[in-house]
């Protein structure tokens, strides 16, 4: 598969999941508003390929949410999920979904993208928190070598 920058798809997935979480509305009620917001901010439509990838991430996160939240709870020692920043949980769910279900995406790319997105959209301490949880998960699953280089 060709290498593509999927950041816009990840951000779309994050914004859609956030909209659904905050409004408690289903995906169908939120998707058009999120796409319109993205179009207004970027001054262009989200490419169809990015929309498809983002929607597949949203679908996978929704399908595996209980499992993803259990992983986050296990890896975030001493943190109560209910008190965790909503965006942090969403970014973690998206990254964990890619690690589990998108083997064509390099592990280091998934981790770096999650950190970069959290730097832009979440709190100042979020990137360290997210990086720690994702690195621990990837090491525990044998996805990273001891020198933290990529392995799958």
PyMOL commands that set and color helices and strands:
alter all, ss='L'
color gray80, all
select helices_A, chain A and resi 7-23+27-42+48-63+65-75+81-83+86-101+107-121+126-140
alter helices_A, ss='H'
color red, helices_A
deselect
rebuild
show_as cartoon
